[in-house]
Amino acid sequence: MKILITGSEGQLGWELQRQGQLFGFEIIGLDLPQVDITNIVQVEKALSAYQPVLIINAAAYTNVDKAESEPDLAFAVNRDGPDNLAGACANANLPFIHISTDYVFDGQKKSPYIETDQVSPLGVYGKSKEQGEKMVRSRTEKHIILRTSWLYGVHGDNFVKTMLSLGRKKKAIKVVSDQYGSPTSAADLAEAVLTIADLIISSSKIIWGTYHYCGQGITTWHEFAKRIFEIAGRQDAMKMEKIEPIKTIDYPTLAKRPLFSALDCFLIEKSFGIKAKPWQQSLKVTIDRLFSSNIV
């Protein structure tokens, strides 16, 4: 079965390609410059050329702060791109899996967000992703929107790799301690996405709609950083001696971020049998992979 993945060079796209063959799929990975999802002509040509049975959109503009100064580009990629892909899927009667984010929420809730909670994004990035969700829902019934959070992996830039880099250069850092969420391994997310894809292809009883998937458990960026250095320190001589907790107000950024964005993953387990793994367990697996592959 041939699956087309857009955004194939990103954290998730790379993992989807790596794991796709384990599921028995023929994976067609496309990214810039092969296809620009904001260009409907290029999207339609790609579908015509490769004739996939399903499309997964892992392409996104993800620079949360830079989006504030590049709103047109952020909306083009995160809203118009999914609109083009979903429309093309509808025309070709293909199922569509689209990846979204916890940043569609404002962070005012004190318990994990469920799929039907009111969205209220704070910044350009979150607003553009929320608009992308709307476009997908309006263009095709046969869609799965999968929201995730705090993504990291062995490929690309992310918080874990940034911390490991700093750990070799600095003895002390400051990390925000009042933003709560659920770290998610790109490998785990890819497995969840491909499991859904497999079920879509093999079954006619799919409950289309929006789902949440993230690492099991809730933490802060500060506690996340501490666990990174705890695990990495067993394998590497880190210089890091002090990880100072600070408040969001003391670490100003261009974009406002939700203070609480943990996601409830009950629905995806109920509908697809996919159970989230503890974030601490998946973090160790990722760090082990990074060191064994000499990536960091």
C-alpha positions in Angstrom: 0.0 0.0 0.0 1.4 3.4 -1.0 1.2 6.2 1.4 2.3 9.8 0.6 3.9 11.9 3.4 4.3 15.6 3.1 6.8 17.3 5.3 8.9 14.2 5.1 12.1 15.9 6.3 10.7 17.1 9.6 10.9 15.3 13.0 7.7 13.4 12.5 8.1 12.9 8.7 11.5 11.4 9.1 10.2 8.9 11.7 7.2 8.1 9.5 9.5 7.1 6.7 11.7 5.1 9.0 8.9 3.1 10.5 6.6 2.9 7.5 8.3 -0.1 6.0 7.8 -2.0 9.3 4.1 -1.6 8.7 4.5 -3.0 5.2 3.7 0.4 3.5 5.4 1.8 0.4 6.3 5.3 1.7 6.5 8.3 -0.7 8.2 11.1 1.3 7.9 14.6 -0.2 9.2 17.9 1.1 10.4 21.2 -0.3 11.4 21.6 -3.1 9.6 18.5 -4.5 6.2 19.7 -3.5 5.0 23.0 -1.9 1.7 22.2 -0.2 0.7 25.9 -0.5 0.6 25.4 -4.2 -2.5 23.5 -5.3 -1.2 22.7 -8.7 1.9 21.0 -7.2 -0.3 19.1 -4.7 -2.6 17.8 -7.4 0.4 16.8 -9.6 1.9 14.8 -6.7 -1.3 12.9 -6.1 -1.6 12.1 -9.8 2.0 11.0 -10.2 2.2 8.8 -7.1 -1.4 7.5 -6.8 -1.3 6.9 -3.0 -4.1 5.3 -1.0 -3.7 7.7 1.9 -2.0 11.0 2.6 -0.3 12.1 5.9 0.5 15.7 6.3 3.4 16.2 8.6 4.4 19.6 7.0 4.1 22.7 9.1 5.5 26.1 10.0 6.6 25.4 13.6 8.8 28.3 14.6 6.4 29.7 17.3 8.2 33.0 17.9 9.2 33.7 14.3 5.6 33.2 13.2 4.7 36.5 15.0 6.8 38.4 12.4 5.9 36.0 9.5 2.2 35.6 9.8 1.6 35.3 6.1 4.0 32.5 5.7 2.7 30.7 8.8 -0.9 30.9 7.6 0.1 29.8 4.1 1.7 26.6 5.4 -0.5 25.8 8.3 -3.9 26.9 6.9 -3.7 27.0 3.1 -1.5 23.9 2.8 -3.9 21.6 4.7 -6.8 23.2 2.8 -5.1 22.2 -0.5 -4.3 18.7 0.6 -7.7 18.0 2.1 -9.4 19.3 -1.0 -7.3 17.2 -3.2 -8.0 14.2 -1.0 -11.7 14.8 -1.2 -11.6 15.0 -5.0 -9.7 11.8 -5.2 -11.7 10.1 -2.4 -8.6 9.5 -0.3 -8.4 9.5 3.5 -6.3 12.2 5.0 -4.3 12.3 8.3 -3.3 15.8 9.5 -1.1 16.7 12.4 -2.0 19.6 14.7 -1.0 21.0 18.0 -1.8 21.6 21.7 -1.2 25.4 20.9 -4.8 25.6 19.6 -5.7 26.0 23.3 -5.1 29.0 25.6 -3.8 27.1 28.6 -6.4 28.3 31.1 -7.7 24.8 31.8 -6.4 23.0 34.9 -6.9 19.5 33.6 -5.9 17.8 30.3 -7.7 19.1 27.3 -10.2 16.8 25.5 -11.0 17.0 21.8 -14.2 18.9 22.2 -12.8 21.6 24.5 -13.1 25.2 23.1 -10.1 26.2 21.1 -8.6 29.7 21.7 -5.0 30.0 20.4 -2.8 32.7 21.8 -0.3 33.4 19.0 0.0 33.3 15.2 1.3 29.7 15.2 -1.6 28.4 17.2 -4.1 30.5 15.2 -2.7 29.3 11.9 -2.9 25.6 13.1 -6.4 26.1 14.3 -7.4 27.5 11.0 -5.8 24.5 9.3 -8.0 22.2 11.3 -11.0 24.1 10.2 -10.1 23.9 6.6 -9.6 20.1 6.8 -12.9 19.6 8.5 -14.7 21.7 5.9 -13.1 20.0 2.9 -13.3 16.3 3.6 -15.2 13.9 5.9 -12.6 11.2 5.6 -10.0 12.9 7.9 -8.1 12.3 11.1 -6.7 15.4 12.8 -4.2 14.4 15.4 -3.1 17.0 18.0 0.2 16.5 19.8 2.5 18.4 22.1 6.1 19.1 23.0 7.5 17.0 20.1 11.1 15.8 20.1 13.1 13.1 18.4 16.5 12.1 17.0 16.0 14.0 13.8 15.8 17.8 13.4 15.9 20.6 16.0 14.1 20.2 19.3 14.2 20.9 23.1 16.0 17.6 23.9 18.8 18.1 21.5 19.1 21.8 22.5 19.5 20.8 26.2 22.1 18.1 25.3 24.1 20.7 23.4 23.9 23.2 26.2 25.0 20.5 28.7 28.3 20.2 27.0 28.9 24.0 26.9 27.4 25.4 30.1 27.4 24.7 33.8 24.1 26.5 34.5 21.0 27.3 32.6 17.5 28.8 33.3 14.4 26.9 32.3 10.7 27.9 32.5 9.0 26.0 35.4 5.4 27.2 35.2 4.4 25.9 31.7 2.9 22.4 31.9 2.5 19.9 29.2 3.3 16.4 27.9 6.6 15.7 26.0 6.0 13.5 23.0 8.5 11.3 21.2 8.4 11.6 17.4 8.9 7.9 17.2 5.9 7.2 19.4 3.7 9.7 17.4 4.8 8.1 14.1 3.8 4.7 15.4 0.4 6.0 16.4 -0.1 7.7 13.0 0.9 4.6 11.1 -1.3 2.4 13.3 -4.3 4.6 12.4 -3.3 4.6 8.7 -3.2 0.8 8.8 -6.6 0.6 10.4 -8.0 3.1 7.9 -6.8 1.0 5.0 -7.9 -2.4 6.4 -11.2 -1.4 8.0 -14.3 0.4 6.9 -15.4 1.2 10.5 -13.3 4.3 11.1 -14.6 7.1 13.4 -13.3 10.2 11.5 -12.5 13.3 13.4 -10.1 14.9 15.9 -7.9 13.0 18.4 -5.2 13.7 20.9 -1.9 11.9 21.2 1.0 12.8 23.5 3.4 11.2 26.0 1.7 9.9 29.1 2.1 12.2 32.1 2.4 15.9 32.8 5.6 17.9 33.5 7.2 21.3 33.1 10.0 22.4 30.8 12.2 22.6 33.9 11.4 19.1 35.1 11.8 17.9 31.5 15.3 19.4 31.3 16.3 17.9 34.6 15.2 14.4 33.4 17.2 14.9 30.1 20.4 15.6 32.0 19.7 12.8 34.5 19.5 10.3 31.7 22.2 11.8 29.5 24.6 12.1 32.4 24.8 8.3 32.7 26.4 8.2 29.2 28.2 11.4 28.8 30.2 13.9 30.9 27.8 16.8 31.0 29.1 20.1 32.4 25.6 21.1 33.6 25.6 21.7 37.4 22.5 23.9 37.9 19.2 24.1 36.2 17.5 27.1 37.6 13.6 27.3 37.5 12.2 30.6 36.3 8.7 31.9 35.6 7.3 32.6 32.1 7.2 36.3 33.0 11.0 36.2 33.5 11.6 34.7 30.1 10.0 37.0 27.6 9.3 35.6 24.1 7.7 37.0 21.0 4.8 34.6 21.2 2.6 34.0 24.2 2.5 30.3 25.1 -0.2 28.3 27.0 0.7 27.7 30.6 -1.1 24.4 30.6 -1.5 22.4 27.4 -1.6 18.7 28.5 -3.8 16.6 26.2 -6.2 13.8 27.3 -5.6 10.7 25.1 -8.5 8.6 26.2 -10.4 8.9 22.9 -7.6 7.6 20.7 -7.2 4.6 22.9 -10.9 3.9 22.9 -11.3 4.3 19.1 -8.0 2.8 17.8 -6.5 0.9 20.8 -3.5 3.3 20.9 -2.2 3.8 24.4 0.3 6.6 25.1 3.6 5.6 26.6 5.1 7.3 29.7 7.1 10.3 28.5 10.0 9.4 30.8 10.3 6.0 29.2 10.2 7.3 25.7 12.7 10.1 26.5 15.3 7.5 27.6 14.8 5.5 24.4 15.3 8.7 22.3 18.4 9.8 24.2 19.9 6.2 23.9 19.3 6.4 20.2 20.9 9.8 20.0 24.1 8.6 21.7 24.3 5.2 20.0 24.0 6.9 16.6 26.5 9.7 17.6 24.0 12.3 16.6 24.7 14.5 19.7 
